[in-house]
Amino acid sequence: MPPLGLLTLASYLPDDFSIRLVDRNVAKESESDWNWADVVFLSVMMAQREDYSACVAAARARAKPIAIGGPFTHALPEIACADADWVCFGEVETIVEELVRDLRADRRGKHYQGGSATDMEAVKVPRFELLPHINDYVTMAMQFSRGCPFRCEFCDIIEIYGRVPRTKKPAQVCAELNALQQRGFRGYIFLVDDNFIGNKKNAKAMLVELAAWNREHEYPFRYYTEASINLADDAELLERMAEAGFFHVFIGIETPDPKLLKTTQKMQNIPGNPLKKLAKIRNHGIHITAGFIVGFDGEDKTVFETQRNFIQASGIGVAMVGLLQAIPHTQLSRRLKSEGRLLEKLGVAGNLTLEGINFIPKGELTRREYLEQYSRLIGLVYDPQAYFDRTVPALLNLKVKRLPRVLWRDGPKLLVVFLKESFHLGIKAKKLRSWFWKGLLQALWKNPAALESFAFDVSVFHHLQQHAHHVQREISRYLSSPIEDDVLDQVIGSNLSLAPASASIWKEAGQRRIDTGEAPCANPQLTPAASYPTASPNYPFGR
């Protein structure tokens, strides 16, 4: 996806500002870009910290002033303030005028508090025309709302964007779709809302207009988003999402254990049977991906087996399992710090599959046990047989009413993609191909309308199985040589005492090594996390 934050910021900059946008996930900046620029804007997420440092070093080497925004500034303000001449906290729309005045006057060392109350009905259309080649992207990013009404302890969304969901008008959404269509983009659009159904009433009204826009413009796009699992409780909402062309939804399930959900304040996930809720969503033809977390207070030694069994029963192929991480300036990090459990010297870059449990656990497992058993868990979850055994039956039960017109129209392009998948997974990957062809034939025979979701699941699996290898190598390497201050072998018991933990028990039966016959990726780009963070910060050069 392109850098939506910077594209939105660009729409607020004055007409006499010349802007070049460089998305380092697509192409690197040139030396002529550096020579041309008067100032560099960086939009940064935690997962981009390493490349962010490289960008800052490059700007400093060329004596270019820097402005920084994005979630990174909230999590690590001291680093952002040390690196940048202008630092923007919170939402950017209300602080642009002041920032521009300071840029013109070259007043440096300034900080801006954008807050979390931007009127979304006044937000401008992002400047998609700044993307040099818009069809470099499989997915385009749009935003309908900001904020989430819930209070999950580990989440930084509510800290940055607040707990009052604010939405755009349907006409604004249609205007952005018009802009994308006019630029020639065709494909998938991710509504990158913090929780798409945070305001159900407004979401339903927008979906009606979206469905009408699709019909009027002959269905140029398919859509997906993020939402909480209580989506399943509203049949009308699900029906409108299906009518509006939603292909799949990402859900933060985290854990099936109500006790642990209560511990982390994810109360919206507790009512009802989660497996039945997933079935309700699929009954409306909407495919499901999901996030899971291990590391909550009170977990016992069965937690990994419990997660594995639930994931297998859920039918969710793209089940992204992460370790709990206390992101700075969240409820969780504040509580752990007050309890003396936060390990502040451990690195924090938002990589929940390698850096999690940056605190002394409370329960039955030590940090070492979490890392060891997490490494084993992803080996089991992303094993080819386990993956296809759970995802294919769910796909066969996906109630897609009709194949979307966009799939018929873009058939030749999608066929090329599918042929590539068939080569890599159905021919080249010797240990995988039998599962690929078996699943494909079942889908073709029993539910052809689910082929889109099947193609999605197998393409993401191509990354997940490489990612599992990468994580297992990195965890093994770290445990063989941990940093000096790490507390790997202590745990807070139920009596709140700090003590060494007993040896962990792991049932090895049934564990299979992931092996597709291909060399592991040397630098995997996919980090299973709730927002699929990209690998590099994106920034425009300003003049």
C-alpha positions in Angstrom: 0.0 0.0 0.0 1.1 3.6 -0.6 1.8 6.0 2.3 -1.7 7.4 2.9 -0.6 9.7 5.8 1.8 11.6 3.6 -0.6 11.7 0.6 -3.1 13.3 3.0 -0.6 15.7 4.4 0.4 16.8 0.9 -3.2 17.9 0.2 -2.8 20.5 2.9 0.5 22.0 1.8 0.4 25.3 0.0 0.4 25.5 -3.8 3.8 27.0 -3.9 5.3 23.9 -2.2 6.8 21.5 -4.8 6.6 17.9 -3.6 8.2 14.7 -4.6 6.9 11.5 -3.0 9.3 8.6 -2.6 8.0 5.3 -1.3 11.1 3.3 -0.4 9.1 0.1 -0.6 8.8 0.7 -4.4 11.9 2.7 -5.4 14.7 4.4 -3.6 15.3 8.2 -3.8 18.0 9.4 -6.2 20.9 11.7 -5.4 19.2 14.3 -7.6 16.2 14.1 -5.3 18.4 14.9 -2.3 20.1 17.8 -4.1 16.7 19.2 -5.1 15.0 19.0 -1.7 14.9 21.8 0.9 13.3 19.7 3.6 12.4 16.0 4.1 9.2 14.8 5.6 9.3 11.3 7.2 6.1 9.4 8.2 7.1 6.5 10.4 5.7 3.5 12.1 7.4 1.5 14.8 8.1 -1.4 12.5 10.0 0.9 10.2 12.5 2.0 12.9 15.6 0.5 11.2 15.0 2.1 7.8 14.0 5.3 9.6 17.4 5.5 11.1 19.0 5.1 7.7 16.8 7.9 6.3 17.8 10.2 9.2 21.5 9.5 8.7 21.2 10.2 5.0 19.5 13.5 5.6 22.0 14.5 8.2 24.9 13.6 5.9 23.5 16.1 3.3 22.5 18.7 5.9 18.8 18.5 5.1 16.3 19.5 7.8 13.7 16.9 8.8 10.1 16.9 9.8 8.7 13.7 11.4 5.2 12.4 12.0 3.4 9.1 12.4 2.8 6.7 15.3 6.6 6.6 15.9 6.5 10.0 17.5 4.0 8.9 20.0 5.9 5.7 21.0 9.4 7.2 21.1 9.1 10.9 21.3 12.5 11.4 22.8 14.2 9.8 19.7 12.0 11.8 17.2 12.7 15.0 19.0 16.4 14.3 19.0 16.4 13.5 15.3 14.1 16.0 13.7 13.8 19.8 13.3 10.0 19.6 13.4 8.1 16.9 15.2 4.3 16.4 14.7 2.4 14.5 17.4 -1.2 13.1 16.7 -3.2 14.1 13.7 -1.7 16.4 11.2 -4.6 18.4 9.7 -5.0 21.0 12.4 -1.3 21.8 12.7 -0.3 22.2 9.1 -0.7 26.0 9.0 1.6 26.5 11.9 4.1 24.0 10.5 4.2 25.8 7.2 4.8 29.1 8.8 7.8 27.7 10.7 9.1 26.0 7.6 9.0 29.3 5.7 10.8 31.1 8.5 13.2 28.3 9.1 12.2 28.2 12.8 13.6 24.8 13.9 13.2 22.7 17.1 9.4 23.0 17.0 6.9 20.5 18.2 3.2 20.3 17.3 0.3 18.6 19.1 -2.3 17.6 16.6 -4.5 15.8 19.1 -7.2 13.3 18.2 -10.3 15.3 17.3 -9.9 16.2 13.6 -13.3 16.7 12.0 -13.2 13.9 9.5 -16.0 15.5 7.5 -13.5 18.3 6.5 -10.6 16.1 5.6 -9.3 16.7 2.1 -8.9 14.0 -0.7 -5.3 12.6 -0.5 -3.1 13.6 -3.4 -2.9 10.2 -5.2 -1.5 11.9 -8.2 1.9 12.1 -6.4 2.3 8.4 -6.8 4.6 8.0 -9.8 3.1 4.6 -10.9 -0.1 4.0 -9.1 -0.4 0.4 -10.4 2.9 -0.5 -8.7 0.5 -1.3 -5.8 -1.7 -4.4 -5.4 -3.7 -2.5 -2.8 -4.7 1.1 -2.4 -5.3 2.6 1.1 -8.3 4.7 2.1 -9.6 5.8 5.4 -13.3 6.2 6.4 -12.9 6.6 10.2 -10.5 7.2 13.0 -10.6 6.0 16.5 -12.0 3.0 18.3 -14.6 2.8 21.1 -13.0 -0.1 22.9 -10.2 0.0 25.5 -7.8 -3.0 24.8 -4.9 -2.5 27.2 -2.1 -3.3 24.7 -3.4 -1.0 22.0 -1.8 2.3 21.0 -4.6 3.3 18.6 -6.9 4.6 21.3 -3.9 6.5 22.8 -3.2 8.3 19.5 -6.6 8.6 17.8 -9.0 8.4 20.8 -12.0 6.3 21.7 -14.6 8.4 19.8 -14.9 7.1 16.2 -15.1 10.0 13.7 -16.1 9.3 10.2 -16.1 10.9 6.7 -19.3 11.5 4.8 -20.2 8.9 2.1 -19.7 11.7 -0.5 -16.0 12.0 0.7 -15.4 8.3 0.3 -16.9 8.4 -3.2 -14.8 11.4 -4.1 -11.6 9.5 -3.2 -12.8 6.5 -5.2 -13.3 8.8 -8.2 -9.8 10.1 -7.8 -8.4 6.6 -7.7 -10.4 5.4 -10.7 -9.4 8.5 -12.7 -5.7 7.8 -11.9 -6.2 4.4 -13.5 -5.9 2.3 -10.4 -7.8 -1.1 -10.5 -7.7 -3.7 -7.8 -8.1 -3.9 -4.0 -8.8 -1.1 -1.6 -8.0 -1.5 2.1 -10.1 0.7 4.4 -7.4 1.3 7.0 -9.7 2.3 9.7 -8.8 1.5 13.3 -12.1 -0.3 13.6 -14.4 0.0 10.6 -17.5 -0.7 12.7 -16.6 1.7 15.5 -19.6 3.7 14.4 -22.0 1.2 13.0 -24.7 3.6 12.1 -22.4 5.7 9.9 -20.7 2.6 8.5 -24.0 1.3 7.3 -24.9 4.6 5.6 -21.6 4.7 3.9 -21.9 1.1 2.7 -25.2 1.9 0.9 -23.6 4.7 -1.0 -20.5 2.6 -1.7 -22.7 -0.1 -3.2 -24.4 2.4 -5.4 -21.1 3.9 -6.5 -19.8 0.5 -7.5 -22.9 -0.2 -9.7 -22.6 3.2 -11.3 -18.9 2.8 -12.1 -19.1 -0.9 -13.1 -17.3 -2.4 -10.0 -13.7 -1.2 -10.4 -12.6 -2.3 -6.9 -12.8 -4.9 -4.2 -12.6 -3.9 -0.6 -11.3 -5.2 2.8 -10.9 -3.8 6.2 -10.3 -4.3 10.0 -13.1 -4.8 12.4 -13.9 -6.2 15.9 -15.5 -9.6 16.1 -18.9 -8.1 17.2 -19.3 -7.5 13.5 -20.9 -11.0 13.5 -23.7 -9.7 15.8 -25.2 -7.4 13.1 -26.6 -9.2 10.1 -27.7 -6.0 8.4 -24.1 -4.7 8.6 -22.7 -7.9 7.2 -25.2 -7.9 4.3 -24.3 -4.3 3.4 -20.6 -5.1 3.5 -21.2 -8.0 1.1 -23.4 -5.9 -1.2 -20.7 -3.2 -1.2 -18.0 -5.6 -2.5 -16.1 -6.5 0.7 -13.9 -9.4 0.1 -12.4 -10.1 3.5 -12.0 -8.6 7.0 -9.2 -8.8 9.5 -10.3 -9.5 13.1 -8.3 -9.2 16.3 -9.3 -12.4 18.0 -6.2 -12.5 20.3 -7.2 -15.4 22.4 -10.3 -17.6 22.8 -9.9 -17.6 26.6 -12.5 -15.2 28.2 -10.4 -14.9 31.4 -7.5 -13.6 29.4 -9.7 -11.3 27.3 -11.0 -9.7 30.5 -7.4 -9.3 31.8 -6.5 -7.3 28.7 -9.8 -5.4 28.7 -10.9 -6.8 25.3 -14.5 -7.1 26.6 -16.1 -6.9 23.1 -14.7 -10.4 22.3 -16.1 -12.2 25.3 -19.9 -12.6 24.6 -20.9 -15.6 22.5 -19.1 -18.4 20.8 -16.2 -17.1 18.6 -16.4 -20.1 16.2 -20.1 -19.5 15.6 -19.4 -15.8 15.0 -16.8 -16.6 12.4 -19.3 -18.9 10.7 -21.9 -16.0 10.6 -19.4 -13.8 8.8 -18.6 -16.4 6.3 -22.3 -17.0 5.7 -22.3 -13.5 4.1 -19.4 -14.4 1.8 -16.8 -12.5 3.7 -13.4 -14.2 4.1 -11.6 -13.9 7.4 -8.0 -13.3 8.5 -7.1 -12.7 12.1 -4.6 -11.8 14.7 -3.7 -13.8 17.8 -1.5 -13.0 20.8 0.3 -15.0 23.5 1.8 -13.4 26.6 -1.2 -12.2 28.6 -1.0 -12.2 32.4 -2.3 -15.4 33.9 -1.5 -17.8 31.1 -0.5 -21.3 32.0 1.6 -23.9 30.2 -1.3 -25.1 28.0 -1.8 -21.7 26.3 0.2 -22.6 23.2 -1.7 -25.8 22.7 -5.0 -23.9 23.3 -4.1 -21.3 20.7 -3.1 -24.0 18.2 -6.3 -26.0 18.7 -8.5 -22.9 18.3 -6.7 -21.7 15.2 -7.1 -25.1 13.6 -10.8 -25.2 14.5 -11.3 -21.6 13.3 -10.7 -22.3 9.7 -8.5 -19.2 9.5 -5.6 -19.8 7.2 -3.9 -16.4 7.6 -3.8 -16.6 11.4 -1.1 -14.1 12.4 0.2 -15.0 15.8 2.3 -12.5 17.7 3.9 -12.1 21.1 2.4 -9.5 23.4 4.5 -6.4 23.4 4.1 -3.4 25.7 4.3 -0.6 23.2 5.4 2.6 24.9 2.8 5.0 26.2 0.0 2.5 26.3 -2.1 1.3 29.3 -0.1 -1.9 29.3 3.3 -0.3 29.4 2.2 2.1 32.2 0.9 -0.7 34.3 3.9 -2.9 33.8 6.2 -0.1 34.6 4.3 0.7 37.8 4.6 -3.0 38.8 8.4 -3.0 38.1 8.0 -5.6 35.3 8.8 -3.6 32.2 12.2 -4.5 30.7 12.9 -1.1 29.2 16.4 -2.0 27.9 14.9 -4.5 25.5 14.5 -3.2 21.9 11.0 -2.1 20.9 10.3 -1.7 17.1 6.8 -3.1 16.8 8.0 -6.5 15.5 5.6 -8.7 17.6 7.1 -11.9 16.2 10.6 -11.4 17.5 10.5 -8.7 20.2 7.5 -9.6 22.2 7.3 -10.1 26.0 9.4 -7.1 26.8 8.4 -7.5 30.4 8.7 -10.2 33.1 5.7 -12.4 32.6 3.0 -13.2 35.2 1.8 -16.7 35.1 3.6 -20.0 34.6 5.9 -19.2 31.7 9.2 -17.3 31.6 10.3 -15.2 28.7 12.6 -18.0 27.5 9.7 -20.4 27.5 7.5 -18.0 25.6 10.2 -17.5 22.9 10.9 -21.3 22.6 7.3 -22.3 22.5 6.3 -19.5 20.2 8.9 -20.7 17.8 7.4 -24.1 17.9 3.8 -22.8 17.6 4.4 -21.0 14.4 6.1 -24.1 13.0 2.9 -26.0 13.7 0.4 -23.3 12.6 2.2 -22.6 9.3 2.8 -26.3 8.5 1.4 -27.0 5.0 -0.9 -29.8 6.1 -2.2 -27.9 9.1 -2.7 -24.7 7.0 -4.6 -26.4 4.2 -6.5 -28.7 6.5 -8.1 -25.7 8.3 -8.5 -23.2 5.5 -10.0 -25.4 2.7 -13.1 -26.5 4.6 -13.7 -22.9 5.7 -13.4 -21.8 2.1 -15.8 -24.5 0.9 -18.4 -23.0 3.4 -17.9 -19.4 2.2 -21.3 -18.3 1.0 -20.3 -15.9 -1.9 -23.6 -15.1 -3.7 -22.0 -14.3 -7.0 -18.6 -13.8 -8.5 -17.8 -10.1 -8.5 -17.8 -8.4 -11.9 -14.3 -7.1 -11.2 -13.0 -10.6 -11.3 -14.5 -11.3 -14.7 -13.3 -8.0 -16.1 -9.7 -8.4 -14.8 -9.7 -12.1 -15.5 -6.6 -12.1 -17.8 -4.5 -10.2 -15.2 -5.7 -12.5 -12.4 -5.0 -15.5 -14.5 -1.3 -14.5 -14.8 -1.1 -14.1 -11.0 -2.7 -17.5 -10.5 -0.3 -19.2 -13.0 2.6 -17.8 -11.0 1.1 -19.2 -7.8 0.6 -22.5 -9.5 4.2 -22.6 -10.6 5.8 -21.6 -7.2 3.4 -23.6 -5.0 2.0 -26.3 -7.2 5.2 -27.3 -9.1 8.4 -25.8 -7.6 7.5 -26.4 -3.9 7.8 -30.2 -3.8 6.6 -30.7 -0.2 3.7 -28.3 -0.7 2.3 -29.1 -4.2 0.1 -32.0 -3.2 -1.8 -29.8 -0.7 -2.0 -26.9 -3.2 -3.6 -29.0 -5.9 -5.9 -30.9 -3.6 -7.2 -27.6 -2.2 -7.6 -26.1 -5.6 -9.5 -29.0 -7.0 -11.8 -29.1 -4.0 -12.6 -25.4 -4.4 -13.1 -25.7 -8.1 -15.5 -28.6 -7.7 -17.5 -27.6 -4.6 -17.3 -23.8 -4.4 -15.8 -21.9 -7.4 -16.9 -18.6 -5.9 -14.3 -19.1 -3.2 -11.3 -19.2 -5.6 -10.5 -15.5 -4.9 -10.1 -16.3 -1.2 -8.2 -19.5 -2.0 -5.7 -17.6 -4.1 -5.3 -15.0 -1.4 -4.7 -17.6 1.3 -2.1 -19.6 -0.6 -0.2 -16.4 -1.7 0.1 -15.2 1.9 1.1 -18.7 2.9 4.0 -18.4 0.5 5.2 -15.6 2.8 4.2 -17.1 6.1 6.1 -20.3 5.7 9.3 -18.3 4.9 8.5 -16.0 7.8 8.3 -19.0 10.2 11.8 -20.1 9.2 13.1 -16.6 9.7 11.5 -16.2 13.2 12.8 -19.6 14.3 16.3 -18.8 13.2 16.3 -15.4 14.9 14.8 -16.7 18.1 17.3 -19.5 18.3 20.2 -17.0 17.6 19.0 -14.6 20.3 18.5 -17.3 23.0 22.0 -18.5 22.3 23.4 -15.0 23.0 20.9 -12.8 24.7 21.6 -9.2 25.8 23.2 -8.9 29.2 20.2 -7.3 30.9 17.6 -9.7 29.7 15.5 -11.5 32.3 14.8 -14.8 30.5 14.2 -17.2 33.4 12.1 -15.4 35.9 8.3 -15.1 36.2 5.8 -13.5 38.5 3.7 -16.2 40.1 0.1 -15.9 41.3 1.4 -14.8 44.7 3.2 -11.9 42.9 6.6 -13.2 43.9 9.6 -13.1 41.5 11.1 -16.6 41.1 12.7 -18.9 38.6 10.1 -20.9 36.7 10.0 -24.7 36.3 11.0 -26.3 33.1 8.4 -26.0 30.3 6.6 -28.9 28.8 5.9 -29.1 25.1 4.2 -31.9 23.4 6.3 -32.6 20.3 4.0 -35.2 18.8 2.7 -34.1 15.5 5.2 -31.3 15.0 6.3 -31.1 11.4 9.0 -29.0 9.9 7.9 -26.5 7.3 9.7 -27.4 4.1 8.5 -26.5 0.7 11.8 -27.3 -1.0 12.6 -23.6 -1.4 15.4 -21.7 0.2 14.1 -19.5 3.1 13.8 -15.8 2.3 16.9 -13.9 3.3 15.0 -10.8 4.3 11.3 -11.5 4.7 9.2 -8.4 4.3 5.9 -9.7 5.8 5.7 -9.2 9.5 2.5 -10.8 10.8 1.0 -8.0 12.7 -2.6 -6.5 12.9 -1.9 -3.6 10.4 0.6 -5.3 8.0 3.2 -2.7 8.4 5.4 -2.0 5.5 9.2 -2.3 5.8 10.3 1.3 5.0 9.2 4.8 6.0 7.7 6.7 3.1 8.5 10.3 2.6 8.2 13.2 0.1 10.8 15.7 -0.6 9.5 19.2 -0.2 10.7 22.4 -1.9 
